[in-house]
Amino acid sequence: MLRRATPDDLPILTALARREDVARTLATDTPDTLGEALSDAGGELRGKGLATAAIRELAERLFLECRLHRIEAEVYGFNLGGRRVFERAGCVNEGVRRRDYDREDGWQDGGRYGLLSDEL
């Protein structure tokens, strides 16, 4: 069962976002902005299949409730786990933004993904 993260989850999510293996895949200000994200119904998920399920659930809600036609996502090129999650969720790899992020001691690519409402 997926649930929305709450402010009570902030300490564990902040600790997770500061872990070296996780922090390298997030925006540089993520640990400092999680509180704001949680107050805006944001949050972080990690675990076997949870991220894929969360993306699919979010996509379904955006398409059905908000009547969006298209959603997009981008991950660091070196974040193979994140790329697999988007692909498993049905997102289509739409290309690379070359050397777009200054992370990991150098410029990194961004992998671009998209999903259309009739592809869910």
C-alpha contacts under 8 A as a table, 3 or more apart, distances in Angstrom:
res1	aa1	res2	aa2	distance
2	L	50	L	7.59
2	L	54	A	7.14
4	R	41	A	6.88
4	R	42	G	7.61
4	R	43	G	7.17
5	A	8	D	7.95
5	A	9	D	6.16
5	A	38	L	6.54
5	A	41	A	7.15
5	A	42	G	7.00
5	A	43	G	5.32
5	A	44	E	7.34
6	T	9	D	5.40
6	T	10	L	7.15
6	T	38	L	5.94
6	T	39	S	7.58
6	T	41	A	7.61
6	T	43	G	7.78
7	P	10	L	5.19
7	P	35	G	6.85
7	P	38	L	5.99
7	P	39	S	7.02
8	D	11	P	7.35
9	D	12	I	5.77
9	D	13	L	6.12
10	L	13	L	5.10
10	L	14	T	5.85
10	L	34	L	7.01
10	L	35	G	6.48
10	L	38	L	7.68
11	P	14	T	5.22
11	P	15	A	6.19
12	I	15	A	5.09
12	I	16	L	6.10
13	L	16	L	4.93
13	L	17	A	6.06
13	L	34	L	7.69
13	L	43	G	7.91
13	L	44	E	6.76
14	T	17	A	5.00
14	T	18	R	6.24
14	T	31	P	5.21
14	T	32	D	7.93
14	T	34	L	6.88
15	A	18	R	5.16
15	A	19	R	6.49
15	A	31	P	7.90
16	L	19	R	5.31
16	L	22	V	6.82
16	L	23	A	7.94
17	A	22	V	5.82
17	A	23	A	5.26
17	A	26	L	7.57
17	A	30	T	6.81
17	A	31	P	5.57
18	R	22	V	6.94
18	R	23	A	5.38
18	R	31	P	6.40
19	R	22	V	5.30
19	R	23	A	5.66
20	E	23	A	5.12
20	E	24	R	6.18
21	D	24	R	5.91
21	D	25	T	7.48
22	V	25	T	5.59
22	V	26	L	6.85
23	A	26	L	5.26
23	A	27	A	7.69
23	A	28	T	7.47
24	R	103	R	7.71
24	R	104	E	7.17
25	T	75	V	7.70
25	T	76	Y	6.52
25	T	79	N	6.05
26	L	30	T	6.44
27	A	30	T	5.43
28	T	31	P	7.87
29	D	32	D	5.43
29	D	33	T	6.22
30	T	33	T	5.15
30	T	34	L	5.98
31	P	34	L	5.66
32	D	35	G	7.30
33	T	36	E	5.39
33	T	37	A	6.21
34	L	37	A	4.83
34	L	38	L	5.99
34	L	42	G	7.89
34	L	43	G	7.03
35	G	38	L	5.20
35	G	39	S	6.35
36	E	39	S	5.13
36	E	40	D	6.34
37	A	40	D	5.01
37	A	41	A	6.32
37	A	42	G	4.60
37	A	43	G	6.30
38	L	41	A	4.94
38	L	42	G	4.68
38	L	43	G	5.54
39	S	42	G	7.11
45	L	50	L	6.62
45	L	51	A	5.83
45	L	54	A	7.86
46	R	50	L	6.31
46	R	51	A	6.06
47	G	50	L	5.39
47	G	51	A	6.90
48	K	51	A	7.61
49	G	52	T	5.38
49	G	53	A	6.16
50	L	53	A	5.07
50	L	54	A	5.95
51	A	54	A	4.97
51	A	55	I	6.14
51	A	85	V	6.67
52	T	55	I	5.21
52	T	56	R	6.24
52	T	85	V	5.33
52	T	86	F	6.83
52	T	88	R	6.45
52	T	89	A	5.20
53	A	56	R	5.15
53	A	57	E	6.04
53	A	89	A	7.21
54	A	57	E	5.07
54	A	58	L	6.00
55	I	58	L	5.10
55	I	59	A	5.96
55	I	86	F	7.55
55	I	89	A	6.40
56	R	59	A	5.04
56	R	60	E	6.07
56	R	89	A	5.68
56	R	90	G	7.93
56	R	120	L	7.82
57	E	60	E	5.13
57	E	61	R	6.25
58	L	61	R	5.14
58	L	62	L	6.08
59	A	62	L	5.07
59	A	63	F	6.03
59	A	71	I	7.46
59	A	120	L	7.77
60	E	63	F	5.20
60	E	64	L	5.92
60	E	120	L	7.23
61	R	64	L	5.20
61	R	65	E	5.28
61	R	66	C	6.96
62	L	65	E	5.63
62	L	66	C	4.91
62	L	67	R	6.36
62	L	68	L	5.88
63	F	66	C	5.78
63	F	67	R	4.71
63	F	68	L	4.74
63	F	69	H	6.45
63	F	70	R	7.80
63	F	117	S	5.72
64	L	67	R	5.22
64	L	68	L	7.49
68	L	71	I	7.40
68	L	117	S	7.10
69	H	116	L	5.79
69	H	117	S	5.14
70	R	114	G	7.03
70	R	115	L	5.73
70	R	116	L	4.48
70	R	117	S	6.01
71	I	114	G	5.72
71	I	115	L	5.43
71	I	116	L	6.59
72	E	112	R	7.36
72	E	113	Y	5.61
72	E	114	G	4.39
72	E	115	L	6.51
73	A	112	R	5.99
73	A	113	Y	5.11
73	A	114	G	6.33
74	E	110	G	6.15
74	E	111	G	5.39
74	E	112	R	4.57
74	E	113	Y	6.04
75	V	79	N	6.62
75	V	82	G	6.59
75	V	83	R	6.70
75	V	110	G	5.45
75	V	111	G	5.18
75	V	112	R	6.81
76	Y	79	N	5.30
76	Y	101	Y	7.78
76	Y	108	Q	6.80
76	Y	109	D	6.03
76	Y	110	G	4.51
76	Y	111	G	6.00
77	G	80	L	7.12
77	G	83	R	7.90
77	G	96	V	7.83
77	G	108	Q	6.51
77	G	109	D	4.82
77	G	110	G	4.82
77	G	111	G	5.20
78	F	108	Q	7.51
78	F	109	D	7.60
79	N	82	G	5.34
79	N	83	R	6.29
80	L	83	R	5.01
80	L	84	R	6.15
81	G	84	R	5.14
81	G	85	V	6.27
82	G	85	V	5.06
82	G	86	F	6.46
83	R	86	F	5.36
83	R	87	E	6.29
83	R	111	G	7.39
84	R	87	E	5.04
84	R	88	R	5.99
85	V	88	R	5.13
85	V	89	A	6.14
86	F	89	A	5.03
86	F	90	G	6.53
86	F	91	C	5.36
86	F	92	V	7.90
86	F	113	Y	7.27
87	E	90	G	5.18
87	E	91	C	5.01
87	E	92	V	6.41
87	E	93	N	7.37
88	R	91	C	7.28
90	G	115	L	7.04
90	G	119	E	7.47
90	G	120	L	6.87
91	C	113	Y	5.77
91	C	114	G	5.32
91	C	115	L	4.87
92	V	113	Y	5.32
92	V	114	G	5.31
92	V	115	L	6.23
93	N	111	G	7.32
93	N	112	R	5.96
93	N	113	Y	4.62
93	N	114	G	6.75
94	E	111	G	7.81
94	E	112	R	5.37
94	E	113	Y	5.26
94	E	114	G	6.53
95	G	111	G	6.17
95	G	112	R	5.33
95	G	113	Y	7.36
96	V	109	D	6.46
96	V	110	G	5.58
96	V	111	G	4.77
96	V	112	R	5.80
97	R	100	D	5.89
97	R	109	D	5.57
97	R	110	G	4.96
97	R	111	G	6.51
97	R	112	R	7.26
98	R	108	Q	7.08
98	R	109	D	4.56
98	R	110	G	6.55
99	R	102	D	7.65
99	R	107	W	4.76
99	R	108	Q	4.55
99	R	109	D	4.44
99	R	110	G	7.33
100	D	107	W	6.41
100	D	108	Q	5.87
100	D	109	D	5.43
100	D	110	G	6.28
101	Y	107	W	5.38
101	Y	108	Q	5.01
101	Y	109	D	6.51
101	Y	110	G	7.23
102	D	105	D	7.23
102	D	106	G	5.51
102	D	107	W	4.47
102	D	108	Q	6.17
103	R	106	G	5.56
103	R	107	W	6.08
103	R	108	Q	6.32
104	E	107	W	7.66
104	E	108	Q	7.68
115	L	119	E	6.54
115	L	120	L	7.48
116	L	119	E	5.31
116	L	120	L	7.12
117	S	120	L	5.91
